[in-house]
Amino acid sequence: MYKVSSQQKQYNTYILSDDSAASQIEVVPERGGIITSWRIDEQEVFYLDTERFAHPDLSVRGGNPILFPLCGNLPDNTYNVDGTDYQIKQHGFARELPWTVVSQSNEGGAELIVELSSNEQTKLVFPFDFQVIFTYILRGKTLEIHQEYKNLSETPMPFSAGFHPYFLCGDKNQIAVEIPSANYEDNRTKESFEFDGKFNFEQDEIDSVFGDLSSRSTSVIDNSRNLKITIDYDDFFTYLVFWTVKGKDFYCLEPWSATRNALNTKKNLTVLEPNTSCTGVIKITADFF
């Protein structure tokens, strides 16, 4: 029923399948450990800008990019550690670096474990020794991502982490969004608004940050595609971001452990003591109806 295989495309691609549910994901470890595709009954769940994906110097727009060691951006891309300024790009480097496959299994699910470790390149922008281990598990119509973040340094390691999934959509005016928060901040204007469950999709861009989450689950129903996406997340994640651009057939619903600029403000920032670790779990369920 469960199967893990690999196929050489532009990059070596791992394919996790649950044949009983006609469900299949593709993982590209060397392109940021990213999931690029998820098909159920031959219908695609994720959006992918294939032209950008073909160029290794460009960040991927599509699939489910990994955000680490920060979510969002910093003023002037700068933060300070023990009196030294460091510069790091928006969303960090995990989505750009090659990950290593640790193991694969088809027992109880189609499972692939990948990891990213610090190196001299990462220390130039993030001065810590670390290891990040992700376990991708596909069972039926649910994708689980189990994460472990390890501080291998001799000093405390601050960071945030999250995901930036791009969901393929049809008519955005037929989208119904359920986010467990009564308010959001518009990242473009920094203004706060009450949330009534609706967005104005005639705007050029929507970039809304939701905190004070009242439950561990969020969902979007796309009535034009007859698709419901549900994301369940544990207490590691404290924010949700809804982002989309006018004229593009995707929306992003993103679980973050902390909001933008947390490396400077320290708000909801995770700080791991030396030689300790923490974990996080998200589950994405895709139901075509």
C-alpha positions in Angstrom: 0.0 0.0 0.0 2.8 2.4 0.9 5.8 2.9 -1.3 8.9 5.1 -1.4 10.9 5.3 -4.7 13.3 7.8 -6.4 13.5 9.1 -9.9 16.1 11.3 -11.5 14.5 14.4 -13.0 16.3 17.7 -13.0 17.0 16.8 -9.4 16.9 13.4 -7.7 13.2 13.2 -6.6 11.8 10.9 -3.9 8.2 9.8 -4.5 6.1 8.8 -1.5 2.9 7.0 -2.4 -0.2 5.6 -0.8 -1.7 3.5 -3.6 -4.9 2.8 -1.7 -5.7 6.5 -1.6 -4.2 7.4 -5.0 -2.1 9.9 -3.1 1.5 10.8 -4.0 4.0 13.4 -3.0 7.4 14.4 -4.5 10.3 15.5 -2.3 13.5 17.1 -3.7 16.1 17.0 -1.0 18.8 18.9 -2.9 16.5 21.8 -3.6 15.9 22.8 0.0 14.3 19.5 1.2 11.1 20.8 -0.4 7.9 18.9 -1.3 7.2 20.1 -4.8 4.0 18.2 -5.7 1.1 16.4 -4.1 -1.4 14.6 -6.2 -4.6 12.9 -5.1 -6.5 11.0 -7.9 -4.2 12.9 -10.3 -5.4 16.2 -9.0 -2.6 18.6 -7.9 -2.8 20.1 -4.4 0.3 22.3 -4.6 1.1 25.2 -7.0 4.6 25.2 -8.5 6.3 27.9 -10.6 8.2 25.4 -12.7 10.3 28.1 -14.5 11.7 29.4 -11.2 12.2 25.9 -9.9 14.4 25.1 -13.0 16.8 27.8 -12.0 18.9 26.8 -8.9 19.8 30.5 -8.2 16.2 31.5 -7.7 14.1 30.8 -4.6 11.3 28.3 -5.2 7.8 29.7 -5.5 5.6 26.7 -5.0 5.4 23.4 -3.1 6.0 23.6 0.6 9.2 25.7 1.3 10.9 25.3 4.7 11.5 28.4 6.7 14.5 28.3 9.1 16.2 29.9 11.0 13.7 32.7 10.7 10.2 33.4 9.3 9.7 36.5 7.3 12.3 39.2 7.0 14.3 41.6 9.2 14.8 45.4 8.9 17.9 45.7 6.6 18.1 41.9 6.9 20.1 42.4 10.1 20.1 41.0 13.6 22.6 41.0 16.5 24.2 38.1 18.4 26.4 39.0 21.4 27.3 42.4 20.0 27.9 41.3 16.4 25.6 42.1 13.5 24.7 39.4 11.1 22.8 39.6 7.8 20.4 36.9 6.7 17.8 36.8 3.9 14.1 36.6 4.2 12.9 33.2 5.5 16.4 32.0 6.0 18.6 29.5 4.1 17.0 26.1 4.7 14.8 26.5 1.6 17.9 27.0 -0.5 20.5 24.5 0.7 20.7 20.8 -0.1 19.3 18.4 2.5 20.5 14.9 3.1 18.3 11.8 3.0 18.7 9.8 6.2 16.3 7.0 5.7 13.1 5.8 4.1 10.4 3.4 5.1 7.1 2.0 3.9 6.0 0.6 7.3 2.8 2.3 8.5 3.1 5.0 5.9 5.3 6.2 3.1 8.1 7.9 5.1 11.2 9.9 4.2 13.7 11.4 6.7 15.9 14.3 5.6 18.3 16.5 7.6 20.1 19.8 7.3 23.3 20.5 9.3 25.2 23.7 9.9 28.4 24.4 7.9 30.8 27.2 7.3 28.4 28.8 4.9 25.5 28.9 7.3 27.7 30.2 10.2 28.4 33.3 8.2 24.8 34.4 8.6 23.7 32.2 11.6 26.6 31.6 14.0 25.4 28.3 15.5 26.0 24.6 15.1 22.7 22.9 14.5 20.9 20.0 13.0 17.4 20.0 11.7 15.6 16.7 11.0 12.4 16.3 9.1 10.3 13.2 8.8 7.8 13.3 6.0 4.9 10.8 6.3 2.2 10.3 3.8 -0.9 8.3 4.9 -4.0 8.5 2.7 -4.9 12.1 2.2 -2.8 13.4 5.1 0.8 14.6 5.0 2.6 14.7 8.3 5.8 16.7 8.8 7.6 15.9 12.1 10.4 18.3 12.9 13.3 18.2 15.3 15.6 21.2 15.9 18.9 20.6 17.7 21.3 23.1 19.1 24.8 21.6 18.9 26.5 24.9 20.0 28.0 25.8 23.3 25.7 28.9 23.5 21.9 29.3 23.4 20.5 29.3 19.9 17.6 31.6 19.0 15.5 30.8 15.9 12.0 30.6 14.4 10.8 28.1 11.9 7.8 27.4 9.7 6.4 26.5 6.3 5.2 28.4 3.3 2.9 26.0 1.4 1.5 27.2 -1.9 -1.9 25.7 -2.6 -3.2 25.6 -6.2 -6.6 27.3 -6.4 -9.3 28.3 -8.8 -11.5 31.3 -8.5 -10.4 33.0 -5.3 -13.8 34.6 -4.8 -15.0 31.0 -4.1 -12.5 30.5 -1.3 -13.8 30.2 2.3 -11.1 30.7 4.9 -11.3 29.5 8.5 -8.5 31.0 10.6 -8.8 30.7 14.4 -8.1 34.4 15.2 -10.3 37.5 15.4 -7.7 39.9 14.2 -4.8 40.2 11.8 -2.0 42.6 11.0 -1.5 43.7 7.4 2.2 43.3 6.9 2.4 45.9 4.2 0.8 48.8 6.3 1.3 47.3 9.8 -2.3 48.2 10.5 -4.5 45.8 12.5 -8.0 44.7 11.4 -10.8 42.5 12.7 -11.2 39.3 10.7 -14.6 38.3 9.5 -13.5 35.3 7.5 -13.3 37.2 4.2 -10.5 38.8 2.1 -10.7 41.3 -0.7 -9.0 39.4 -3.5 -9.1 42.4 -5.8 -6.1 43.7 -3.9 -2.7 43.3 -5.7 -1.4 41.5 -2.6 -2.7 40.1 0.6 -0.2 39.6 3.4 -2.0 39.0 6.7 -0.5 37.9 9.9 -2.7 36.2 12.5 -1.7 35.7 16.2 -3.5 34.8 19.4 -4.7 31.5 17.8 -7.6 30.0 19.5 -7.2 26.5 18.1 -4.6 24.2 16.6 -6.3 23.9 13.3 -7.0 26.1 10.2 -8.7 25.4 6.9 -9.6 26.7 3.5 -12.4 25.4 1.2 -11.9 26.1 -2.5 -15.4 25.6 -3.9 -14.2 26.1 -7.5 -11.9 23.0 -7.1 -14.1 21.2 -4.6 -11.1 21.0 -2.3 -10.8 21.5 1.4 -7.3 22.0 2.9 -7.0 21.5 6.7 -3.7 22.2 8.5 -3.3 21.0 12.1 -0.3 22.2 14.0 1.0 21.7 17.6 2.0 24.4 20.2 5.3 25.1 18.5 3.5 27.2 16.0 2.1 30.6 17.2 1.2 32.4 14.1 -0.5 31.9 10.7 0.1 34.0 7.6 -2.2 34.2 4.7 -0.5 35.4 1.5 -1.5 35.7 -2.1 -0.9 37.8 -5.2 -3.5 39.0 -7.6 -3.5 37.2 -10.9 -1.7 34.1 -9.6 -3.6 30.8 -9.1 -2.3 30.1 -5.6 -2.8 31.1 -2.0 -0.4 30.4 1.0 -1.6 29.5 4.5 1.6 29.4 6.5 2.2 28.1 10.1 5.1 30.0 11.8 6.6 29.6 15.2 7.2 33.3 15.5 6.4 36.4 13.4 8.7 38.7 11.4 11.7 40.3 13.1 11.5 37.9 16.1 15.3 37.6 16.0 15.4 41.2 17.1 12.2 41.6 19.1 12.5 38.2 20.7 8.7 37.8 20.6 7.7 34.1 20.6 11.3 33.4 19.6 12.5 29.8 20.4 15.8 29.8 22.3 17.4 26.4 22.6 20.0 25.8 25.4 23.3 24.1 24.4 22.9 20.5 23.4 19.1 20.5 23.6 16.4 20.1 21.0 12.7 20.8 20.4 10.1 19.4 18.1 7.1 20.5 16.0 4.4 18.7 14.0 2.1 19.9 11.3 -0.5 17.7 9.4 -2.0 18.8 6.1 -5.1 17.0 4.9 -6.4 17.5 1.4 -10.0 16.4 0.7 -11.6 16.6 -2.7 -15.3 16.6 -2.5 
